[in-house]
Amino acid sequence: MGGLRELAAPFVVPGPSGVAVRTRLRQLTAVDEEVLRRVGAHLGALACRDLKTRCHDGLDHDAKAWAARKRELTPLSSARWAGAITKATHDQWALARRCTLAHLQCLQAGVRTLRHRLALPVGSKGSKQAPGGYRSRREWHAKARRLRILEDRLERERTDWEAGTVHVVRGGKRLARMRHQLPAAQLTELQWRARWEAERWFLQADGESGKRYGNETLRIAPDGQVSIRLPAPLKQWANAPHGRYVLTGRIGFAHRGQEWADRVAANRAVAYRIHYDPARGRWYVTASWHKPVTRTVPLAAALAHGVIGVDLNADHLAAWRLDVHGNPTGSPRRFCYDLTGTADHRDAQVRHALTRLLHWARARGVRAIAVEDLDFTAEKTREKHGRNRRFRQLVSDLPTGRLRARLVSMADRTGITVVAVDPAYTSKWGAQHWQKPLTSKNRKTTRHDAASIAIGRRAQGHRLRRRTAPPRAHRSDVHGHRIVQAGPDAPGREGPRRRLPGPRTRSVPPDAQRTRATRTSNTVRDVRGEREWVQDSLLLTD
């Protein structure tokens, strides 16, 4: 056991700190769409210019530089639009900075692994803690060349990190590079241009508590009326006082609509973002706001009614319900999803699977779901797993971040607590201790089902191995198994069972007197010996 790493204690995952809902802008006129396009293109150009300035400042940026950027943008838009643009630019630069650090750490891990394996003799075997040498001289030579490439990349990334340089594109690098691969993307130049312009538009504004309906820039009334504060160069398009433009159509949020209406009526801050989908030709508006963090339920209270252990896989969720003592009850459940296709389709598949899981948990009266605290940021590189491409692809396909965010938000809405556990050895020990005992003629327990039991037991604080059965002669009833997991506070849980008065067998012996009175004698006559003998009546009991 000396080679096993220390396990982290399970903890209750805090609830979400924000809410976002989306709906479609319907019944828009041609003038409405033209105004939205002009405002988005104008503010998008200002956002691109501001992002360039922020990237040029690098680590020398401070509060004074931020104020100077805002003053430059105010005459071309408005004070509130300038504040929204500079804040969005700062958030985008900070995200790019964090991504640079993550890429730098990934390159460092890859270089470290390559140097270790290249230093070993060719063909040397590895261990569980460290990989061995490469299989052949040819592979060794190829990895030596890759080490030089990674070292050059690492040097460039380290230089950019120290200088505060980030590489970021408004609209996304993926869409920008798609311009050179239009046949592979099945897009025409006009279609790509429409998507590119729509992604670079800027139509979003943070809310402000105390202002009318919680937002002065993008305002939505409780009755669904949408109005926009036009930038200074576009004031001639205004159709309402104070340089505002009111859209013709009305909106309504189907999800959390009453919560949004109460917040707007109380003039509490609500942030809005309007975006356009060129593929469908539709306009959408997204409303988001902060919410007070739900008070975390104590771990013991969350596990008072048992727990459902969930094992995350590339195409399904394996779940099993455990009682308060850590015993699996009922049959395992599997919630499948398909992660192929578009991002919206993949997200919908994850939401549907989690919805079925939460409905099943509520139907069973369970108030806690145990999941693994997975993080594969440094575990899916080529240098980590070598030629095992299928495993690298499997790890990359796991929707860990998307599922974690969705599960926390949806569970908080339904009143179910999410418990995160250390993922170490759950699949290995679950298959070792639980897969074979729970397999029968009518049920085939998979490795993933056994892992879900291990996850649930770790959340409850139990050991992952099953309780060892006592010797057969030491069992009180001398029949069957007695390996049910007793609670840690149960008195005498390791001792023998309390002896009950009465017969120790399950069948009660018959009345001896009544048996003798009604029993006929069994007489045997020995003909060859010319003698007879009579067998006495015996008391036959089971």
C-alpha positions as CSV (number, residue, x, y, z in Angstrom):
1,M,0.0,0.0,0.0
2,G,3.0,2.3,0.1
3,G,2.7,3.1,-3.6
4,L,-0.8,4.4,-3.4
5,R,-1.3,8.1,-3.4
6,E,-3.2,9.9,-0.6
7,L,-6.9,10.2,-1.2
8,A,-8.7,13.5,-0.9
9,A,-11.8,13.7,1.3
10,P,-15.2,14.0,-0.3
11,F,-16.9,17.4,-0.3
12,V,-20.2,18.9,-1.2
13,V,-20.0,20.9,-4.4
14,P,-21.3,24.5,-4.0
15,G,-24.2,25.6,-6.0
16,P,-24.1,27.9,-9.0
17,S,-23.5,31.6,-8.5
18,G,-25.3,32.8,-11.6
19,V,-28.3,32.1,-13.9
20,A,-28.6,32.4,-17.7
21,V,-31.7,32.0,-19.7
22,R,-32.2,32.5,-23.5
23,T,-35.2,33.2,-25.7
24,R,-35.8,34.1,-29.3
25,L,-36.5,37.6,-30.6
26,R,-39.6,37.2,-32.7
27,Q,-41.7,39.5,-34.9
28,L,-38.8,41.7,-35.9
29,T,-39.3,44.1,-38.8
30,A,-36.6,44.8,-41.5
31,V,-35.9,48.1,-39.8
32,D,-35.4,46.3,-36.4
33,E,-32.9,43.9,-38.0
34,E,-31.0,46.7,-39.8
35,V,-30.7,48.6,-36.5
36,L,-29.4,45.6,-34.7
37,R,-26.8,44.9,-37.4
38,R,-25.6,48.5,-37.5
39,V,-25.3,48.7,-33.7
40,G,-23.5,45.3,-33.5
41,A,-21.1,46.1,-36.2
42,H,-20.2,49.6,-34.8
43,L,-19.7,48.4,-31.3
44,G,-17.8,45.3,-32.6
45,A,-15.3,47.5,-34.4
46,L,-14.8,49.5,-31.1
47,A,-14.3,46.2,-29.2
48,C,-11.7,45.0,-31.7
49,R,-9.8,48.2,-31.4
50,D,-10.0,48.1,-27.6
51,L,-8.8,44.5,-27.5
52,K,-5.8,45.5,-29.6
53,T,-4.9,48.2,-27.1
54,R,-5.3,45.9,-24.1
55,C,-3.0,43.3,-25.7
56,H,-0.4,45.9,-26.5
57,D,-0.3,47.1,-22.9
58,G,0.4,43.6,-21.6
59,L,1.4,43.4,-17.9
60,D,1.8,47.2,-17.8
61,H,-1.9,47.7,-17.8
62,D,-3.4,49.3,-14.6
63,A,-6.5,51.2,-13.5
64,K,-5.4,54.4,-15.2
65,A,-4.9,52.7,-18.5
66,W,-8.4,51.2,-18.1
67,A,-9.9,54.6,-17.5
68,A,-8.0,56.1,-20.5
69,R,-9.4,53.3,-22.8
70,K,-12.9,54.1,-21.5
71,R,-12.6,57.8,-22.1
72,E,-11.5,57.1,-25.7
73,L,-14.6,54.9,-26.4
74,T,-17.2,57.2,-24.7
75,P,-17.5,59.8,-27.5
76,L,-17.9,57.1,-30.1
77,S,-20.6,55.2,-28.2
78,S,-21.8,56.2,-24.7
79,A,-20.4,55.9,-21.1
80,R,-22.2,52.7,-20.4
81,W,-21.4,51.1,-23.8
82,A,-17.7,52.0,-23.2
83,G,-17.8,50.4,-19.8
84,A,-19.3,47.2,-21.2
85,I,-16.7,47.0,-24.0
86,T,-13.7,47.6,-21.7
87,K,-15.0,45.0,-19.2
88,A,-15.6,42.4,-21.9
89,T,-12.1,43.1,-23.3
90,H,-10.5,42.6,-19.8
91,D,-12.4,39.3,-19.3
92,Q,-11.3,38.1,-22.7
93,W,-7.6,39.0,-22.1
94,A,-7.7,37.3,-18.7
95,L,-9.2,34.1,-20.2
96,A,-6.5,34.1,-22.9
97,R,-3.9,34.5,-20.1
98,R,-5.2,31.5,-18.2
99,C,-5.2,29.4,-21.4
100,T,-1.6,30.4,-22.0
101,L,-0.6,29.2,-18.5
102,A,-2.5,25.9,-19.1
103,H,-0.7,25.3,-22.4
104,L,2.6,26.2,-20.8
105,Q,2.1,23.6,-18.1
106,C,1.1,21.0,-20.6
107,L,4.3,21.6,-22.6
108,Q,6.4,21.3,-19.4
109,A,4.8,18.0,-18.6
110,G,5.4,16.7,-22.1
111,V,9.0,17.7,-22.1
112,R,9.6,16.2,-18.7
113,T,8.1,12.9,-19.8
114,L,10.1,12.8,-23.0
115,R,13.4,13.5,-21.3
116,H,12.8,10.8,-18.7
117,R,12.0,8.1,-21.4
118,L,14.8,9.1,-23.7
119,A,17.3,8.8,-20.8
120,L,16.3,5.1,-20.3
121,P,17.7,2.2,-22.3
122,V,15.7,1.1,-25.3
123,G,13.2,-1.6,-24.4
124,S,13.4,-1.1,-20.6
125,K,10.1,-1.7,-18.8
126,G,8.4,0.9,-16.8
127,S,6.4,0.8,-13.5
128,K,3.1,2.1,-12.3
129,Q,4.7,5.3,-11.2
130,A,6.8,6.1,-14.3
131,P,6.9,4.9,-17.9
132,G,9.8,2.9,-19.3
133,G,12.0,3.4,-22.4
134,Y,10.9,3.3,-26.0
135,R,10.5,0.1,-27.9
136,S,13.0,0.6,-30.7
137,R,15.7,2.9,-31.9
138,R,13.4,4.2,-34.6
139,E,10.8,5.3,-32.0
140,W,13.6,6.8,-29.8
141,H,14.9,8.9,-32.7
142,A,11.4,10.2,-33.5
143,K,10.7,11.1,-29.9
144,A,14.1,12.9,-29.7
145,R,13.1,15.1,-32.7
146,R,9.7,15.7,-31.0
147,L,11.5,16.7,-27.8
148,R,13.4,19.5,-29.7
149,I,10.1,20.7,-31.2
150,L,8.4,20.9,-27.8
151,E,11.4,22.6,-26.3
152,D,11.2,25.3,-28.9
153,R,7.5,25.7,-28.3
154,L,8.0,25.8,-24.6
155,E,10.6,28.5,-24.9
156,R,8.3,30.7,-27.0
157,E,5.4,30.2,-24.6
158,R,7.6,31.0,-21.6
159,T,8.8,34.2,-23.3
160,D,5.2,35.2,-24.1
161,W,4.1,34.4,-20.6
162,E,6.9,36.5,-19.0
163,A,6.1,39.4,-21.4
164,G,2.4,39.2,-20.9
165,T,1.7,38.5,-24.6
166,V,-1.5,36.7,-25.4
167,H,-2.8,35.4,-28.7
168,V,-6.5,36.1,-29.0
169,V,-8.9,36.7,-31.9
170,R,-12.4,38.3,-31.7
171,G,-14.6,35.7,-33.4
172,G,-12.4,32.7,-32.5
173,K,-9.3,31.2,-34.0
174,R,-11.2,28.2,-35.2
175,L,-13.5,30.3,-37.4
176,A,-10.7,32.4,-38.6
177,R,-8.7,29.4,-39.8
178,M,-11.8,27.9,-41.4
179,R,-11.6,30.6,-44.0
180,H,-8.7,28.7,-45.7
181,Q,-10.6,25.3,-45.5
182,L,-14.1,26.2,-46.8
183,P,-14.6,23.0,-48.9
184,A,-13.8,20.8,-45.8
185,A,-16.2,23.0,-43.7
186,Q,-18.9,22.8,-46.4
187,L,-19.3,26.5,-46.5
188,T,-19.2,29.1,-49.2
189,E,-17.3,32.4,-48.8
190,L,-20.6,34.3,-48.2
191,Q,-21.7,31.9,-45.6
192,W,-18.4,32.1,-43.8
193,R,-18.4,35.9,-44.0
194,A,-21.8,36.0,-42.4
195,R,-20.7,33.8,-39.5
196,W,-17.5,35.8,-39.1
197,E,-19.2,39.1,-38.9
198,A,-21.9,37.9,-36.6
199,E,-19.3,36.5,-34.2
200,R,-17.5,39.8,-34.1
201,W,-20.5,41.9,-33.4
202,F,-20.9,43.4,-29.9
203,L,-24.4,43.6,-28.4
204,Q,-24.1,42.9,-24.7
205,A,-24.3,45.0,-21.5
206,D,-24.0,44.4,-17.8
207,G,-26.9,45.4,-15.5
208,E,-27.0,47.9,-12.7
209,S,-29.1,47.6,-9.6
210,G,-31.3,50.6,-8.8
211,K,-31.7,51.6,-12.5
212,R,-35.0,51.1,-14.3
213,Y,-35.6,47.4,-14.9
214,G,-32.0,46.6,-13.9
215,N,-30.3,47.8,-17.1
216,E,-30.0,51.2,-18.8
217,T,-28.2,50.1,-22.0
218,L,-30.2,47.0,-23.0
219,R,-33.6,47.3,-21.2
220,I,-36.3,44.7,-21.2
221,A,-39.6,45.6,-19.5
222,P,-41.6,43.0,-17.5
223,D,-44.1,42.9,-20.4
224,G,-41.3,41.9,-22.8
225,Q,-40.6,45.2,-24.5
226,V,-37.0,45.5,-25.7
227,S,-35.2,48.9,-26.0
228,I,-31.6,49.7,-26.9
229,R,-29.6,52.8,-26.0
230,L,-28.1,53.7,-29.4
231,P,-24.5,54.8,-29.7
232,A,-23.8,58.4,-30.5
233,P,-23.1,58.0,-34.3
234,L,-26.4,56.1,-34.7
235,K,-28.8,58.4,-32.9
236,Q,-30.7,59.1,-36.1
237,W,-32.2,55.6,-35.9
238,A,-33.9,56.4,-32.6
239,N,-37.7,55.9,-32.3
240,A,-38.1,56.7,-28.6
241,P,-36.9,59.5,-26.3
242,H,-33.4,59.8,-25.0
243,G,-31.8,58.2,-28.1
244,R,-33.4,54.8,-27.6
245,Y,-34.7,52.3,-30.1
246,V,-37.7,50.1,-29.2
247,L,-38.0,46.8,-31.0
248,T,-41.4,45.8,-32.4
249,G,-41.6,42.3,-31.1
250,R,-42.1,41.2,-27.4
251,I,-40.2,38.5,-25.7
252,G,-40.9,36.1,-22.8
253,F,-38.6,33.6,-21.0
254,A,-40.1,30.2,-20.7
255,H,-37.4,29.0,-18.3
256,R,-37.2,30.9,-15.0
257,G,-39.6,33.5,-16.4
258,Q,-41.2,34.3,-13.1
259,E,-37.8,34.7,-11.4
260,W,-36.7,37.0,-14.2
261,A,-39.9,39.1,-14.0
262,D,-39.6,39.5,-10.2
263,R,-36.0,40.6,-10.6
264,V,-36.8,43.1,-13.3
265,A,-39.8,44.5,-11.4
266,A,-37.6,45.1,-8.4
267,N,-35.0,47.0,-10.6
268,R,-32.2,44.5,-9.8
269,A,-29.3,44.1,-12.1
270,V,-29.7,41.8,-15.2
271,A,-27.1,41.5,-18.0
272,Y,-28.3,40.9,-21.6
273,R,-26.7,39.7,-24.7
274,I,-28.2,39.8,-28.2
275,H,-26.7,37.6,-30.9
276,Y,-27.5,36.4,-34.4
277,D,-27.5,32.9,-35.8
278,P,-26.7,33.2,-39.5
279,A,-27.4,29.5,-40.2
280,R,-31.0,29.8,-39.0
281,G,-31.5,33.5,-39.6
282,R,-32.7,34.1,-36.1
283,W,-32.0,36.6,-33.3
284,Y,-31.7,35.6,-29.7
285,V,-31.4,37.4,-26.4
286,T,-29.7,35.9,-23.3
287,A,-30.4,37.2,-19.8
288,S,-28.1,36.5,-16.9
289,W,-27.8,37.6,-13.3
290,H,-26.0,36.7,-10.1
291,K,-27.8,34.7,-7.4
292,P,-26.9,34.2,-3.8
293,V,-24.9,31.0,-3.4
294,T,-27.1,28.3,-1.9
295,R,-26.1,27.4,1.6
296,T,-24.1,24.2,1.4
297,V,-25.8,21.2,3.1
298,P,-23.6,19.3,5.5
299,L,-22.3,16.1,4.1
300,A,-23.9,13.9,6.8
301,A,-27.3,15.5,6.2
302,A,-27.0,15.0,2.4
303,L,-26.2,11.3,2.8
304,A,-29.0,10.7,5.4
305,H,-31.2,9.0,2.7
306,G,-28.5,7.1,0.9
307,V,-26.6,8.2,-2.2
308,I,-26.5,7.4,-5.9
309,G,-23.0,6.8,-7.3
310,V,-22.5,7.9,-10.9
311,D,-19.6,6.8,-13.1
312,L,-19.0,9.1,-16.1
313,N,-18.1,7.4,-19.4
314,A,-17.7,8.5,-23.0
315,D,-21.3,7.5,-24.0
316,H,-23.3,6.9,-20.8
317,L,-23.7,7.5,-17.1
318,A,-23.6,4.3,-15.0
319,A,-25.5,4.8,-11.7
320,W,-26.4,2.6,-8.8
321,R,-28.3,3.5,-5.6
322,L,-26.7,2.7,-2.2
323,D,-28.4,2.7,1.2
324,V,-27.1,4.5,4.2
325,H,-24.8,1.6,5.0
326,G,-23.2,1.5,1.6
327,N,-25.1,-1.5,0.2
328,P,-26.2,-1.4,-3.4
329,T,-29.9,-1.7,-3.7
330,G,-32.1,-2.5,-6.7
331,S,-30.6,-2.7,-10.1
332,P,-28.0,-0.5,-11.8
333,R,-29.2,2.2,-14.2
334,R,-27.6,3.5,-17.4
335,F,-28.3,6.9,-18.9
336,C,-26.9,7.0,-22.5
337,Y,-26.0,10.1,-24.6
338,D,-24.5,10.6,-28.0
339,L,-21.7,13.2,-28.2
340,T,-21.5,13.4,-32.0
341,G,-22.7,16.3,-34.1
342,T,-22.9,20.0,-33.3
343,A,-22.1,21.6,-30.0
344,D,-25.8,22.3,-29.3
345,H,-26.7,18.6,-30.0
346,R,-24.0,17.4,-27.6
347,D,-25.1,19.8,-24.9
348,A,-28.7,18.7,-25.3
349,Q,-27.7,15.1,-25.0
350,V,-25.9,15.8,-21.7
351,R,-28.9,17.7,-20.4
352,H,-31.3,14.9,-21.3
353,A,-29.2,12.3,-19.6
354,L,-28.9,14.4,-16.4
355,T,-32.6,15.1,-16.4
356,R,-33.4,11.4,-16.4
357,L,-30.8,10.9,-13.7
358,L,-32.3,13.5,-11.4
359,H,-35.8,12.3,-12.0
360,W,-34.8,8.8,-11.0
361,A,-33.0,10.1,-7.9
362,R,-36.1,12.1,-6.8
363,A,-38.4,9.1,-7.4
364,R,-36.2,7.0,-5.1
365,G,-36.1,9.6,-2.4
366,V,-32.3,10.1,-2.6
367,R,-31.0,13.6,-1.9
368,A,-27.3,13.1,-2.9
369,I,-25.5,12.2,-6.1
370,A,-21.8,11.2,-5.9
371,V,-19.5,11.9,-8.9
372,E,-15.8,11.9,-9.5
373,D,-13.8,15.1,-9.3
374,L,-12.3,14.5,-12.7
375,D,-9.6,16.7,-14.3
376,F,-7.9,15.5,-17.5
377,T,-6.0,18.7,-18.3
378,A,-2.6,17.0,-18.0
379,E,-3.7,13.4,-18.6
380,K,-4.5,13.3,-22.3
381,T,-1.2,14.2,-24.0
382,R,0.7,12.0,-26.4
383,E,3.7,11.8,-24.1
384,K,1.6,10.6,-21.2
385,H,0.0,7.6,-22.9
386,G,2.3,7.0,-25.8
387,R,0.7,4.8,-28.6
388,N,-2.6,4.3,-26.8
389,R,-4.5,6.6,-29.1
390,R,-7.9,5.0,-28.3
391,F,-7.5,5.8,-24.6
392,R,-6.4,9.4,-25.4
393,Q,-9.4,9.8,-27.6
394,L,-11.6,8.3,-24.9
395,V,-10.3,10.7,-22.3
396,S,-10.7,13.7,-24.7
397,D,-14.3,12.7,-25.5
398,L,-15.4,12.7,-21.8
399,P,-17.6,15.7,-21.2
400,T,-16.2,16.5,-17.8
401,G,-16.5,20.3,-17.7
402,R,-19.8,20.4,-19.5
403,L,-21.4,17.7,-17.4
404,R,-20.0,19.2,-14.1
405,A,-21.5,22.6,-14.8
406,R,-24.8,21.2,-16.0
407,L,-25.2,18.8,-13.1
408,V,-24.5,21.4,-10.4
409,S,-27.0,23.8,-11.9
410,M,-29.7,21.3,-12.5
411,A,-29.2,19.6,-9.2
412,D,-29.5,22.9,-7.3
413,R,-32.7,23.5,-9.1
414,T,-34.2,20.2,-7.9
415,G,-32.8,20.3,-4.4
416,I,-30.3,17.4,-4.8
417,T,-26.8,17.7,-3.4
418,V,-23.7,16.9,-5.5
419,V,-20.8,15.2,-3.7
420,A,-17.4,15.1,-5.4
421,V,-15.0,12.3,-4.5
422,D,-11.4,11.5,-5.4
423,P,-11.4,9.4,-8.6
424,A,-8.3,7.4,-7.7
425,Y,-8.7,3.6,-8.1
426,T,-12.6,3.6,-8.3
427,S,-12.8,1.6,-11.5
428,K,-10.0,-0.8,-10.5
429,W,-11.2,-1.5,-7.0
430,G,-14.9,-1.5,-7.9
431,A,-14.3,-4.2,-10.5
432,Q,-12.1,-6.1,-8.1
433,H,-14.5,-6.2,-5.1
434,W,-18.0,-5.7,-6.6
435,Q,-18.3,-6.8,-10.2
436,K,-18.2,-10.6,-9.7
437,P,-20.4,-10.8,-6.5
438,L,-23.1,-8.8,-8.1
439,T,-23.2,-10.7,-11.4
440,S,-25.9,-13.4,-11.7
441,K,-27.7,-15.3,-14.4
442,N,-30.2,-12.5,-14.8
443,R,-27.9,-9.6,-14.4
444,K,-24.5,-8.8,-15.9
445,T,-22.7,-6.2,-13.8
446,T,-20.2,-4.2,-15.9
447,R,-17.0,-2.6,-14.8
448,H,-18.7,0.8,-14.9
449,D,-21.6,-0.4,-12.6
450,A,-19.1,-1.6,-10.1
451,A,-17.2,1.7,-10.3
452,S,-20.4,3.6,-9.5
453,I,-20.7,1.5,-6.2
454,A,-17.1,2.4,-5.4
455,I,-17.8,6.1,-6.0
456,G,-20.9,6.0,-3.8
457,R,-19.2,4.2,-0.9
458,R,-16.3,6.7,-1.0
459,A,-18.7,9.5,-0.7
460,Q,-20.2,7.8,2.4
461,G,-16.8,7.3,4.0
462,H,-16.8,3.5,3.7
463,R,-14.0,1.3,2.4
464,L,-14.4,0.2,-1.2
465,R,-13.9,-3.4,-0.5
466,R,-16.7,-5.6,0.7
467,R,-17.0,-6.9,4.2
468,T,-15.2,-10.2,4.7
469,A,-17.5,-13.1,5.5
470,P,-16.8,-14.9,8.8
471,P,-16.0,-18.6,8.8
472,R,-18.9,-20.9,8.0
473,A,-18.9,-22.6,11.4
474,H,-19.0,-19.2,13.2
475,R,-22.2,-18.0,11.5
476,S,-25.1,-18.0,13.9
477,D,-27.5,-19.6,11.5
478,V,-25.0,-21.9,9.7
479,H,-26.7,-21.0,6.4
480,G,-26.2,-18.4,3.8
481,H,-23.9,-15.4,3.9
482,R,-23.8,-12.6,6.4
483,I,-21.8,-9.9,4.7
484,V,-24.3,-7.0,4.9
485,Q,-22.5,-3.8,5.7
486,A,-23.5,-2.6,9.2
487,G,-23.4,1.0,10.2
488,P,-20.3,2.3,12.1
489,D,-22.4,3.2,15.1
490,A,-24.3,-0.1,15.3
491,P,-23.5,-1.7,18.7
492,G,-21.9,-5.2,18.5
493,R,-21.8,-5.1,14.7
494,E,-18.7,-7.3,14.8
495,G,-20.0,-9.8,17.4
496,P,-22.4,-12.7,17.0
497,R,-26.1,-12.3,16.7
498,R,-28.3,-12.2,19.7
499,R,-29.7,-15.6,20.5
500,L,-33.4,-15.9,20.4
501,P,-35.3,-18.3,22.6
502,G,-36.8,-21.4,20.9
503,P,-35.7,-23.9,18.4
504,R,-32.6,-22.9,16.4
505,T,-33.9,-24.6,13.2
506,R,-36.4,-23.1,10.9
507,S,-38.8,-26.1,11.1
508,V,-40.6,-26.8,14.4
509,P,-40.4,-30.4,15.6
510,P,-43.7,-32.3,15.7
511,D,-45.5,-33.4,18.8
512,A,-43.8,-36.6,20.0
513,Q,-46.8,-38.0,21.9
514,R,-49.2,-37.5,19.0
515,T,-46.7,-39.1,16.6
516,R,-46.3,-42.3,18.8
517,A,-50.1,-42.7,19.2
518,T,-50.8,-42.5,15.5
519,R,-47.8,-44.3,14.1
520,T,-48.0,-47.9,12.9
521,S,-45.3,-50.4,13.8
522,N,-42.8,-51.5,11.3
523,T,-42.5,-55.3,11.7
524,V,-39.9,-57.3,9.8
525,R,-39.9,-61.2,9.7
526,D,-36.8,-63.2,9.0
527,V,-37.9,-66.2,7.1
528,R,-34.5,-67.9,6.6
529,G,-33.6,-67.8,10.3
530,E,-37.2,-68.7,11.3
531,R,-37.2,-65.9,13.8
532,E,-38.9,-62.6,13.8
533,W,-38.0,-59.4,15.4
534,V,-40.0,-56.2,15.7
535,Q,-38.4,-52.8,15.2
536,D,-39.2,-50.3,17.9
537,S,-41.0,-47.1,17.0
538,L,-38.5,-44.2,16.5
539,L,-39.1,-40.5,16.8
540,L,-38.3,-39.2,13.3
541,T,-37.8,-35.5,13.2
542,D,-36.3,-33.2,10.6
